Every structure is written in structure tokens, then in C-alpha cells.
Amino acid sequence: MSILVVETYVVKAEKRAEFTPLLNEFLKYKQDHPQVFRGLKSWRLYKQNLGQPAGMYIEMWEYESLAAMEADRSCEEDEEMKRISAGFHQLVEPATFSASIWSQVA
């Protein structure tokens, strides 16, 4: 049964213009380098339209299992992904960032 790594965050108001270009850079890198994401089944990004906090993003990284997620460290070790991730974290309001692991129950 799949597990989801769920990350939520809000982009800083003054950094919103930088978010889309960095997101597009990530998407292109993910497409062009599947070996870096070999344990990843799917990745989705949603933006909250109503509710608090306003403008929250939700990322869902799907893996076959917790063991598959833990075994796939390529993404964390890849130099380009480190650069993209560091740039991304400069855009996010730190107090709004959270990460959790979800599993299906029904």
C-alpha cells in the first residue's frame, strides 16, 4: 500500500514571482532525470483556494512503501536537487512549513 509524504507551506508574499520559475525548473529536472526519482510513484502539487492559511500549497510525494521511500535517497544526494531545494526553502514562510507521512487506512 502506498504512502504519501505530504508537505504544506505558504510562499512569502514578496517571493511569489520567483516561485513559478523555480517550480518549472524542478518539473523539467524531474522529467529529464528520472533516475534521481526512481522510487517515486507520483508527485502532485495543490494550492488551497479557500481556508487558512491563505494560499497554502500542498505537495504529495507518493512511494510504494515506507521502505521504498527510505531506500530512495538519490533525490537528497543529487547536487542539482540540493540547489533547487535550497532555493525553494528561501521562498517559503518558515513557520508555515510542515512535513508528514500518511498511509491509507480505507
Residue pairs with C-beta under 8 A, 6 or more apart in sequence:
1 65
1 103
1 104
2 41
2 62
2 63
2 64
2 65
2 103
2 104
3 62
3 63
3 65
3 66
3 69
3 101
3 102
3 103
4 60
4 61
4 62
4 63
4 101
4 102
4 103
5 60
5 61
5 63
5 69
5 99
5 100
5 101
5 102
6 58
6 59
6 60
6 61
6 99
6 100
6 101
6 102
7 58
7 59
7 61
7 97
7 98
7 99
8 56
8 57
8 58
8 59
8 96
8 97
8 98
9 56
9 57
9 92
9 93
9 96
9 97
9 98
10 53
10 54
10 55
10 56
10 57
10 92
10 93
10 96
11 19
11 55
11 57
11 91
11 92
11 93
12 91
12 92
12 93
15 90
15 91
18 91
19 91
22 84
22 87
22 88
22 91
23 45
25 84
26 84
26 88
29 36
29 80
29 81
29 84
30 36
30 37
30 43
33 78
33 80
35 74
36 74
36 75
36 78
36 81
37 43
37 72
37 74
37 75
38 72
38 74
39 63
39 64
39 68
39 69
39 71
39 72
39 74
40 61
40 62
40 63
40 72
40 75
41 62
41 63
41 64
42 60
42 61
42 62
43 59
43 60
43 61
43 62
44 59
44 60
44 62
45 57
45 58
45 59
45 60
46 57
46 58
46 59
46 60
47 55
47 56
47 57
47 58
48 54
48 55
48 56
48 57
48 58
53 96
56 96
61 69
63 69
63 72
66 101
66 103
69 101
75 81
76 82
89 97
